[in-house]
Structure formats: C-alpha cells, structure tokens
C-alpha cells in the first residue's frame, strides 16, 4: 500500500480511495469519507490549526505555504492529485505545520479521526511511515528559509531533493577536526556540540548548534579542512548537502554567499561574546527518578506549570506518549522497528513546537527511558532525600553514553522540611553539574527551579567592605519588602557574611539581632600580635551565630563565597562544606584575623583576589539578572599627620598618656591595614561593576571600615540606596 503515490487521472473515485486503505471497502469509503470542494485561493487549513482531519487530493493542485517567524510566507511544495495531506498532525494530535491553499478549484476526500482510529494498527503504522517524508520536507524548508531567506520554491525543492538525512545518536561524531570538508549540515532536531583540540590534544567546548542552524559552511567557503570536531550532544537529526550542490546554489543565487558569511559572523560573535553560562532558547529535560516511589509525573506537571511563564512547555511520560500516538507500546518501539522513523519524526515535531519539553522516564532502564536520556539536553535526577544514596537502574544508563550529558540533581523534599540535610552524601555518590532543593507543594520553590533552568534566575552578589558591608542589611530588607525573589547568592568578605543570611532565608529582624550582637561584642579582640592583631575569637563567634551548623550544599538558595589561598596564591570558591568556616575564611583580613586552615590551604580574605565576584556568579547562574551590592566605590581619604619619615611607637604612647602634650596626628595601624585592603579591592572591583544588571551603591562616605558598632545607620544607608 502506498499512501503517497500520485495518480495520472484527474479524479479519484470511491473505489480508488478504498484501494488506498485495505481496511476500507468501496461501501465503507462512501460511508466514512466525505468530499469537499475548495475554490481557487481557498484555504484548506492554516499553519497552527489543530489537526482534526486527513485529506486526499482528488483533483486540482494545492500549494503548501510556510509562514516564517517574521510573518513572511514562502511556498515550499505543490501537491498533485493522489497526495495525502495533513496526516502528520492528525496522527500526532498536533498542530498543522504549514498552510495549504488551492491553486485552482480542487476537490478533496476527508477522513476524520474516528475513521482513522477504525483502521487496523498496521494500516495506521503504514500511514505514519508514509508521512515522514512530508514532515521532513516541511522541517527542511523551515530551516532553509530561516537560514537563507526568501529562496524561491524551485530552489527549495531542488535542495530538498538533493539533501541526505542522517540520524546521530547522542555522542556520535558528525565530523572531526582536520577531516576534509564534504558538505554542509542543517540541524533539524536535537543539538550539536562544537569542540576544538589544542596542540596538547586537550579538547575545549567552544559552541553549540541548535535546530534551524547550520554547521560546516566555513570549510565550504575556505576549502580547508574541518576546523573543529562536531558531535551530537543528544539524539539529533541533520540534513546534509554535498559541496557540488552548494556550489551550484551559490552560482544561481550570488546573494547567498553574503547570507552564509552573515551566519558565520553571527556564530563567531555569539561564541566570543558568551563567556558565561547561557541557557539555550529551547531545552529538553529528562526526569529520572532515583526510587520507584517518586511520582515523576506529578513533579513534571508542576514544573511544566512553572516553565509556562517563560515559554511553551509540555511533558510526556510513556503512557501519555502512547496516547498521543494512539498506539499502545509506541513509547518502547525499538530502533529497528519500521515505524521508528515516524516516532522520531513525531518527537522532533513535538519538540520543535515548544520551548521546553520534559520527558518523565521510567525507574527501569526501558527503551522509553533510553529515549528520554538520548534526547535530553539535561538530565534531572529526581531524588527523595530520605532514601539511602545510591544509583538507580535508569541512572546507570548515563554511564553508557559516549559523551556525557549535563546532569543535575533535584532533591524533592517533604512539605514539612525546614532545613535540608545530608546533601553531601548524594553528591559523593555521583558528581553532578548542579543541584537543587525543592519543597513539595511550594509554588515559590518550583518557580525558582524554573527560573534557574531557563536562565531567568535573579542573583545577588555582595562585595567586601569590612564594617561598611553592614549596609547590606538594608538592601536585604528592601528586597524582602518588594518581594524580589533571590535564586543565587554570592559574596566576598563581609559580603559573604551578609549573603549567608540571605541564603538561609532568615527574617530581617533575626539578621538585625545578629548585627546588634556583633556590634556589642566587637570584632577586634586585640591580643599580643604574634600570629595576628586579634585573637579572632569574636569574629568566629559572630560567624557561627550567623551561619549555624549548616552545610553550604544544604541551603535552599545556592550560595558561594570567595577566600584566598595563601598556600597556592589563588582564589578558593566555597560551595560545599561548613558554612560558618567558609564565611570565617572569606572574612579573615590578613594580619588582622587568624587565617583558616583547610586541607593544607591557609585561607584569608577573598577580597585579595576577587572583592566583587560578579564573574563567578555569571558563570554559575547563566543569567543577566544580577543584583550587585557594592560598598567600596572609589573615594579619597585625605588626612593631615604630624610626623616625618620615621616615628617611634613609644613616642606615640607617651603622647597619648601625657595630658599636657599636643596630640600627635598619626594613622592607626588597624585603619591603615583596612584602607590598604580597600585599595586593592577597589582596583579589582572596577571591572566587575559593568557586568551587573542592577548596581546598588549605598552612601557610606560618613563611615569607616571599622565602624562595626554603627550597623543601624549603615543599614539605613543600604535601605535608602535600594
């Protein structure tokens, strides 16, 4: 049976229609098929309409018209009598992928969904297989038109007829660096990664190619070997055309060369400009449960609702997939099955129509689970934190992939959970790129997850600044009052201490009470200056009270702080381990406070290396929504002093205790150390200010870096600035 073969007659009879479907007798065809007349210029259906019927063109001619994102249209195909129209949308329950218009008067036979359901499964399967070439032509036309603009229908059809389709499994190499160029590829579905190997053989990921984009065009222009290795980041469909086809197309359309050059320039600009993590415009997620008790489908539905705020989103599990294709067992069809290409085409179409797709995998390593992992841009390991850490059967499939997929763990906590615990045990079992804490039933937590996944997270970064950082209390109070959600927190020195309170989601009054405690206790418990100027007990007690006995990885809001390793002369980013010890290290001004020792690392204040860690935050959150709190803008500090090139400390002491001597104006050791530290921080901070989306600069000119007892006016300054 050939559903797409053409006939040389001008009109098909009911008997001929019956021949097209073995299950229909001539009588059935008359009963189940109705005929419609379409005048010249009449629209059969529009792109985006629901697929409710299948049509067979009886007489006349139809144009297939594609509407581009900019609203322009182009004719991509012309259909003659005998053509089947609309089968893909009807079979999948999706929307029409193009508009179909009658060139002249046309007559069509129409089959409903019920008529199609009445057919035997094998006949429906055959119809699905026959629909694949039509779908490929539409998707290819979308890609070609999007890349090259308004090519005429003949050029589009010529390219379509001379392109070869290729299916790449996740991790499969399309071509390698140094190989000769054999043509250009268009990504129809999936995603490619581009890596470049250096002289030492180390490979670096330099870019990615998504649906509707091309790869390999640079080598065609330069006639040089491939400049990079390109492989499938996930299961990917590409269309390839040879160099000879490209050369002929350029001869016929000279302007095409300019468009190709534009594509190359845009990609170079994107790769050079995006040095930080960037969320893709489209995202396919696979949800893998860590235990059979987890309700993966419930989680998927809640996440889809949250993702819908940022674009079209949908979720599928094996049962819903079978329902969509009206075929029990479709989710677990093996790659060698004759209908497998139709399943792949359907999934490509499903993903192309949406920005965010979630595939809820089985707990078992089924074919459906393998397909979910293979098609995923990211894998979310959905974890019950009450369970014992381990590797699920589905999770073991990740180790079979030739190229790793970005893997993230979601801890789905019980509704009554106040503070997560034990996260480190799970992170030790499998290293993941990032982890999330989500409380069941919390819309706020699910919304935070959606923002983080889509690159819409709101991040907060606090700079160092000693006592001036108490102004961050006022900024925090203002953010709470206006309801701005915070999804990431990072800081250095005093900013690390303020950020820890935000990451713990503490009420403002509790933070204010801790500031009052610190102001009364005092930070500078001066001692015999052999190891440091202070015993550092007061600072330690303040950090312990502010942070509690919490591990960084257990915080609801992801957090980091920066310290400096004197041992290795490099910054240290704290993202796991004791929160109070990390903050204590980040606030350890060299010479003033004792360093913290961790694993043979002598750690001091992070402001030495990075006083305003906006760059670190940008690399982690993948968002431009970064709020920066900065209390160290450049300002002059002019004082007049009464001493020459040398000055004895004994002279200063005698001057202080003699009530009859004129007081010497000299700098204090503590203020000189703090100011020197400020100056180094200022030099490193200037380049970071431009990277924030919102920069808050409290007016702290009336204060000095040792004013730890003036937290109230400093907090008011921060509140006023915010």
N, C-alpha and C positions, 0 to 999 in steps of 0.2 A: 504494500500500500504506500502510495506516495502522495502526501497531502499537499505538497508544494509544486507538483508538476503542472506545467501550463498546457492548455488545450488550444488547438488551432481553430476551433469553432467559435462563432460569435456568441453563443449562448449555451449554458449547461441546462440539461433537463433534470427533472427529479430523479430519473433513473441513473443519470450520470453522477448526480450527487450521492446517490445511495452507494455507487461503486467506490466512492472515496472513503466510505466508512463501512467496514464489513458488517458491523452490527445493525446497520440500518437497511431495511428492505425499502423497495420503492414506496410502499404504503407508509412505512414509518417516516420516510423522508418528507412525504407530503404532510404528515401529521405533526412532526417535530421541527420542521424547518419552515419558516415563513420568509417571504420575499419582500424586499423594499426597493423603491425606486428613488434614485438620487439624481437631481438635476445637475446640469453643468455648474460648477462652482459650489455645489452643495458640500457641506462638511459632514463626513460620516461620524467622526468623533475628534475631540481636541486633545492635545497633549496635556496630561494631568487628569483627564477624566477617569472615573472608575471603569474597570474592565468588566462589563456585565454580559457581553455577547461576543461570539466568534462569528466572523463573516467569511463568505466565499464569494469572490467576484465572479458573477455570471456573465456580464457583458459590460463593455466600456473600459475605461482606463482611470486609475487612481494615482494621484501624486502623494508621496509621503513627505511631509514637511516638518523640519526640526526647528523649534524655537530655541535660540541661544539665550544665555543668561542676560545679555544686554537688551533682549526684546526683539532683535532682528531674526529673520527666518531664512532658511535655505532648503531647497528641495534635495532630498538625499536618495530618493528611489522612485521608480514608476512601476506600477503593478498592472499586469495584463490579466485577461480572463483566466480563471482557474487558481488564482492566488488566494491563499488563506491569509486573512487579516485579523489582527487582534488576539491571536491565540495565546501569546505570552501573558498578557495582562489577565485574560480570563482564567488561564491555568493557575496563575500565581495569586490571583485575588488582588493584584497591584493596580497601579495607575497606567494609563496609556503613555507610552514613551515618545510618541510623535503625533502630529495632526495628519489626518487623511482626508483629502479633498478630491471630488470628482472632476476630471479634466473635461469630459463631456457627459452626456446623460449616461448613467450607469445603473445596473440592476445587480442586487446582491442577495444571496441567501444568508439568513441569520439563524444561528443556533444559540440557545440560552444556556445558562449554567446548568439547569436541570437536565437539558438534553445531553450535555457533555458528561454529567455525572452518571447518566444512564448507560454510557458506553462501558464496555469491559475495560479493566485496568490496562491490559496490554495495548488497547487502541489509544487510550489516553496517553500512555507512555510514548507510543509512536508519534503522537501529535506533539508531545513535548520535545522529543528529539528533533522533529522537523522544524520546530520553532527556533532552535538555536541559531541557525544561520541568519535568520531575520533579525534576531536580537543582536547578533554580532555586528551586522551592518549598521544598525541604529547606533550602537555604542561607539563603533569606529567613526561614524560620521560626526558624532558629538565631539570626539577627541580631535579629529582632523579640523573641524570647523573652529573649535576653540583655539587650536594652535595657529592655524594658518589663515583664519578669517574666512572671507566670503569666496571660497572656491566654487566654481560652477558645478552643476550636478554631474556633468560628464567627467570632470576631473576627479570628483569624489568617487564616482562609480569605478573609474579606472584604477584608482588607488585601492579601493576595496577589493577589486577582483585580483589584484596582484600582491596583496599582503598575506602573510602567513601567520596563523595564530599559534601561540605557544603557551603552554601551561607550566609554570615553575612552582615546585614545592618550596615551602619555607626553607631557606638556607641554600637553595640551589643557585649556582652561579650562572648569570646570563652571559657575561664575557669577562675576561681577565685583563689586567693591566699588561700592556706590551703586545697583546694579540693584534693582528691586522684587522682593520675595520671592514665589516661585511655588510653594513646597513644601519638603519635607524629603527628604533623601537618606540612604540607608544604604549603607555601603561593604561590598560582598560579597567582593570580591577586589581586591588592589592597595593603593595608598596615595595619599592626597591631601595636598597641602601648603596651608597657610593663610598668606597674606601680607596685610599692611596697608600702604597707601600713606599717607605723611605729606603735609603741606601743600606740601612742595617736590617732591613726586612720587616720592620715593625709597621703594622697597618693602622691607619687612623681613619675613622669615620668622618667624612667631610660633607655629606649631604644625603638627602633622600628624595626620591621621585615618587609622586603620588598619582592617583587616577587622573587621566586627562593630560598628563605631562609626557614629554619625550626624553629620550636618552640616546646618546650615540651620535648626535648631529655634529658635534665639534670635530670628531675624527673624519666625518664625511667632507667637511669644509677644508680641513688641512691636509687630508690624505696621509695622515700619520697613524701610528699605532694607537691603540686604546690607552688613554692617559690614566685610567682608573679601573678598578675591579668593581663590577656591579652585580649584586646578588639579591635574591628575594628575601625581604625582611619577614614576609608572611606569604602564604599561598597567593600567587599573582598570575594574572592573565596579561600577556603582552601581544601586540601585533607588530610584525616585522616586515619592512620592505627593503629590498636589495638596493645597492648603490645605483644600479642601472636605472631603476625606477625613479630614484631620487633625482638623478642627473636629467632624465627626460622631463620630469615635472618642473625642474628649475628652468630648463630651456623654454618650456611652454609658458611659464609664469615667472619672469625675471624678478618680479617684486617679492617672490617667495624667499629669495636669499636674504633680503632685509629682515623679513619676519623671523627666519632662522637665527640670524645674528642677534635679533632682539631677545629671543628665547635664551640664548647663551649669556647675554649680558645680564638679564634678569636673574638667572640662576647664580652667576658669579656674585652679583650684588647681594642676593639672599644668603649665600654661604659665607661671604666675607662679613656681612653686617650682623648676622645672628651668631654671636659667640656664646650666648647664654641658652639655657634650655628653652625650647619653644614647643608649645603644644600644637599638634597638627590640626588642620582645619577639619579633618574627618578622623574619627577614632573608632576602632573596632576593639572591643574588650571581650575577653573570655573569662568567665567566672568559674573557678574551680573550687569546689567545696573540700575542706580538709577533713570532714567527717560526714557520714551519711545522715546525721541528724539535722544538719544545717538546711534550712529552707532557702535554697538558692534562688528559686523563682520569686519568692516574696522579696528578697533583697533586690533582685533585678528590677522588679516593678517599682519599688521605692526609689531606686537610683534613676530609672528612666524618668520618673516624675520630676526629679531634681534636675536632670540633664536637660529636660524640655525647656527650661528657662533660657538656655543658651543655643538651642537649635533643635531640629527634628531628631527625635530619639525613639528607639524601639528595642524590644527584647524578644528573644526566641529561646525556647528550650526544645528538646527533642519532640515532645508531644505537640507543641504548637507548630513546629516545623512541619510535622506530618499533616496537621490540619490545614496549613496554608497550601500545601501541595496536593491536598485531597488524596493522599497516598500513605496509608499506614506502613511504617517502616522506611519512609523516604529519608529520614534523618540518618539512618545507618546503612544507606546504599554504599556498596564498595566501589572503589575507583574503577574497577574493571567492568562494572555493570553498564549496559548500553545506554541507560538513562542518566548516567553520572554526569555527562556534559550538560544536560538540561538542568540538573540540580546545581551545578557550578554556575551556570548562566543565571539561574534564578537568584542565587545568593549574591552574585555580582550586582544584579539589578536592584535587589533589596538594599544593599549597602550604598549603591550609587544615589538612591533617592533619599538618603538620610545622612545626617552629620555624625550621629552617634548610634552605634549598634552594639547591643550586649548579647552574647551567646552564653546561656546558662548551661554549663557542661554537666555530665553525669558524674557521680562519685566513682564509678567504674571506668576503666580505660576503654570505653566503647568507641566505635567508629565515629559516633557523633562527638564524643569528647576530643578525639584526634582532630576532627574537622574544626572544632571550635578553637583549639590551640593553633592549628595550622593557619587559620585565617586572622588571627589576632595580632593587632599592633602591640597590645599589652595583655598580660595575664594578671588577673587579680585572684590571689589565693584567699578565699573567704574562710576565715578562721574563727573557731569557738575558743576563746582564751581559757576556758575552764578545762579543756581537754589536755591530755598529755601531748607534748610536742612530738611530732612525727611527720612522715611523708606519706601522703595518701596515694592510692593506686593511680589516680588521674595525674597527680603531681609528678609521678615518676616519668610520665611521658615527656616532660620538659627536658629531661636528660638525653632523650633520643634525638633532639633537634641538632642538626649540624651547626647552625648558627643560633646563638642564644636569643631569646625574646625578652623584652623588658618585663620583669616580674616584680609585682608589688603585693604586699600582704595587707589585707583588711581584717582587723580584729573587730568582730561584731559582738559587742558587749551586751549583757543583760540590762534591762531598763533601770534597775536599781544600782548599777555600778557607779560609785562616786569617783574612784581613782583607779585606773588600770594598774596592773602589777604583773610581773613575770614576763614581760615582753621579750626581754633578752634571751630567755630560753628558746623561744621560737626563732629568733633571729640567728641564734647559733646553729640551729638545725639546717636552715637554708638561708644563704645570703640573698637579700632582695634589694632592689634599687631604692625602694622607699616603703614605709609602712604607714598605715592609717588606723586611728581609733574612732569607731563609730558606735554610738549608743543606740540600741534598738528602740524604735518608736520616736526618736528625736529627729524632727524635721531639720532643725538647725545643724545637726551633725551630718545628715545626709546632704544638705545644701553645701556644707563646707567641702565634703568629698567631691561633689560635682564641680565646685569652683576649682579645686586643685587639679582635677583630671582635665579640665577644659582650658587651663591657662588663665582663668579669671580669678585666681586667688588674690586676697589682699594681704600683703606682707608688711610687717612693721620692723624697722631697724633703728636701734638707738646707738648713738656714738658714745665714746668715753667722755670724761669731763670731770672726774672726781666729784666733789660736792655739787657742782653745777648740774649734774645729772639728776638731782632731786626734782628738777623741773619736769622730768618725765612723768612724775605722779600726776601733775595737772593735765598733761597730754592724755594719759590713760583715762582720767576722769572724764574728759571731753569726749573721747571715743566711746566710752560706755554710755554717756548721756544721749548721743546722737544715734547710737545703735549701729555703728560701723563694725562689721564682723572682721575679726582678725584670724587669718588662716596660717600664717607663719610668723615666727618671732626670732629675731637675732640681735646680738649686741656685743659690744666690747666694753671691758672695764666697768664703770658704773652703769653703762647701758646694758650689760649682761645681768646685773642685779635687778634693774627695773624690768627687763624683758622676762626674767624668770617669773615674776609676779603675774605678768600678762599671760604667759604660757600656762600657768596654774589656774587661770581664770578666777583669781581672787577678787573679792569685792573691794571697792576702792577704800572703804573705811578700814579694812584689815591691813591694806598696804600703808595707809596713813598711820595706823598704830605702830607698824614696824618702823616707819621713818621716825616717829616720836621716840621709840625705844632706842634707835641708833643715835639720835641726836643727844639724848640724855646720857647714854653710855659713853659716847665719844669713840672716835676711831683710832686716835693716836695715843695708844698706851705706851708711852716712851720708856725705853729701857736702855741699859748700857749698850751703845751702838757697836757691837762686835759682829753680829750677823745681819742686823737691820736696825733702823732707828726705833722701831716699835717691837713689842713682843708679839703683836699681831693676834693676840687672843680676842680682842674686842671685834676686829674685823671677822674673825672666824665665827664668833657667836652671832653676829649680825647675819652672816651668810646662812648659817644653819637655821636660824629662826625664819628667815625669808623663804628658804627653799624646802625646809622639812627633809624628811628621809625619802626623797623621791628620786627615781632614776629618770634621766632625760628621755629615754625611749618610752617611758610610761606616761608622758604628758599628753593630754588631749590635743593640745596645739603643738605642732612640731617646732622645735627650738634648737638653736645652736648659739654658742658663744666662742670667742676667739681669745686664746692666750698666746704667749710667745715662748718657744723653747730656746733657752739659753744654751742648752747642750748641742742642739743641731742648727741653731740660727735660722729658724723657720717658724711660720705661724702654725698653730695647732687648732683645729676646729673640733670642738666638743659637741658630739651628737649622741653619745651613749655614755652610760656611767652615772655616777653620783652627781646630782645637780648642784649641791652646795659646794662640792670640791671643784667643779668646773668653774663656777662663779668666783670662788675664792682664788683660783689661779688667774682668772681673767682680770681680777681687781688688784693683783699683787704688784704695786708700783715698785720697781727695782730700788733697793736701798732703803725704802720706807717700810715695806712689809716683807715678811719672810716668803720666799718662793714656796710653791707646792711641788713636791716630787712625785711623779707618776711614771712608773716603768723606766727608771733611769733618766727620765726627762725632768730637767729643772725648769719649771714653768713660772713665768711672770706675766705682768700686764700685757694684754693683747694689743694695746694701743701702740706699742713699739713697732708692730708690723702692719696692723690694719685697724685704725681707730674707728672707722665708719664702714663696716663690712657690707656695703651695698652690693658689691660684685659677687660676694659669696652667696648672698640671698638671691640675686638674679639667676645665678647658675642653678639654684635649687628649686625655686618656685616657678620658673618659666612664665612669669607674668610681669607686665609693666605696671601693675597696680602696687607700687611700693611706696609706703609712707616712711619718711625719714625724720627722726628727731635728732637735732644737732645743737649742742650747747657749746661748741668750740669754734665759732666763726672768728675770723681774724680780728683782733683788736690790739691796740698799743697799750703797753703798761709802762708809763713814764714815772720814775721816782727820782728824787734828789738824795744823794747819800754823802756822808761826811767822812770819807776815808780815802787813802791813796792806794798804791798798788799792793800793799800788804797790811794786814790787820790781825792782831793777836786776839784770840778768844778771851784771854784773861782781861785784856783791856775792856772788852765789851761787858764782861761780867762785873768788873769794878765800876764801870759807868752805870750799870743797872742798879747796883746796890748803894751807890753814893747819892743821897738825895740832894746834894748841893751842886753836883756837876751837871753841865749842859748835856742833854741826852743825845748820844750819837745816833744818827740816822743810818742804819745798816740793813741789808736784806737778811731775812731769816733763812736758815738752812732749809726748812720744810717748804717755804714758799718758792725758794729758788729751784728746788728739785721738782716741785709740781709744775712750775712755769716752764722749765726746760722740757718736761714731759709734754706739756701742752703744745709747745712749738713744734716738736717732732710730729705730734698728731695732726697739727694744722697742715703741715706740708703734705702728709699722706691723704688728708681728707678732701682737699680741694677737688681732686679729680673724680671723687665719688658723688659729689652733690648733683651733678647733671643727670645721673642715672636714676634718680628717684622721680616718681610721679607727683608726689606732694612732699615738699620740704618744710618742716616746722622749725622755726628758729626763735626760741624763747629769748627775750631780752634779759640777759643775765649780767649786764655790764656793771651793775652795782654790787656784784658778789665776787668772791674769790674762791679758788678751788678747795680751800679748807673750811668753808662755811657749812659744815655738816649739821650744825645746830639750827640752821635757818631754813629748814625744809618747808615751812609753811609759806613764806614769801616766794621761795623758789617754785613751789608747786603752783602758786597763783600766777607766776610768770609763764609757766608752761601752759596753764589753762587758757590764759589770755591769748597766747600765740596760736593755740589750736583753734 
